[in-house]
Amino acid sequence: MKNTFTVISAGLFAALMAAPAMAADKITYYCSAQEDWCQLMANGFQDATGIKVNMTRKSSGETFAQIKAEASNPKGDIWWGGTGDPHLQAAEEGLTEPYVSPMRSELQDWSISQATSAGDKTIGIYSGALGYGYNSELLEKNNLPVPACWKDLLKPEYKGHVQMANPNSSGTAYTTLATIVQLFGEEEGFEFMKGLHKNINQYTKSGSAPIKAAARGESTIGIVFMHDAVKQAAAGFPIKVVAPCEGTGYEIGSMSIIKGARNMDSAKKFYDWALSKDAQALALEVNAFQVPSNKMAPTSDKAPDLDSIKLIDYDFAKYGSSDERKRLLKKWDDEVSTLPQ
């Protein structure tokens, strides 16, 4: 009887221990979009599913570096947001997990193309065009001409008035580097980056930081995705948005499941939820003006109209590849960042 009681007690104890474990579903969520959007997505998923979310927000370049550093002992489950290039590199380097969501039938073609090019290890969640914004009050105060093109930013009168992120830490800035190389060719493109370097007042970690500095009056021009500039204008700051006259690149913001995720089931639930029209509609609550990948999700009337912008045929496969990304970043480090300003 004593032995039987011991077995029953042990079984009951195991059952009691299992119950809270099942209730305590969780996910570790790495986010590379704007802070308020990241938080809204975390809260929205937690409310929708009851799954506890542990969120970390870093730029896409920093998040990629973290996932790579943690590869032998993964701590994250899902990586949401940020430019597609580092997501593609993570896929190529085997840092992310293939997954085909049942939500794919609702997605834009460019979102599926992103997944196909990465062996289903990432997928497009939003899109946005690259450009820059300027503080119209500072421009007038400093008697500066209104810029309309990429090459306008090389004018000597803009010295100390331009800010962009560092392409090693920021997907936005890497997209800028890759865009300029595709627009002008590599040789002329790097001459452009050297000329631009003379006018840069600071290289930031985060891709959206330059336009926030312009909004605060700390810098005049910020090179960013146009939707980030629209966000500042919509908040009432004197920011004007520029789609450069020569043409420009664009991003496919992406999402990936981290290989070896400790909470794989929760990661897949987040992935499916994040592709839904309701989850993507949350962007409007925080004035995130990207174009959503779900065809049924609403797009703000303030969002840049991609059809009216002169977009280049951005080569995501090439510039998202590990070798090309490493090569361009090393060349920028060696030939541009070391130059005097």
Secondary structure, DSSP 8 states (H G I E B T S, - for coil): -HHHHHHHHHHHHHHHHHHHHHHT-EEEEEE-S-HHHHHHHHHHHHHHH--EEEEEE--HHHHHHHHHHTTTS---SEEE-S-HHHHHHHHHTT-EE----TTGGGB-HHHHHHHHHTTTS-EEEEEEEEEEEEEHHHHHHTT-----STGGGGSGGGTT-EEEE-TTT-HHHHHHHHHHHHHH-HHHHHHHHHHHHTTEEEEESSTTHHHHHHHTTS-SEEEEEHHHHHHHHHTT--EEEE--TT-B-EEEEEEEEETT-TTHHHHHHHHHHHTSHHHHHGGGGGT---EESBTTS---TTS--GGGS-B----HHHHTSHHHHHHHHHHHIIIIITS--
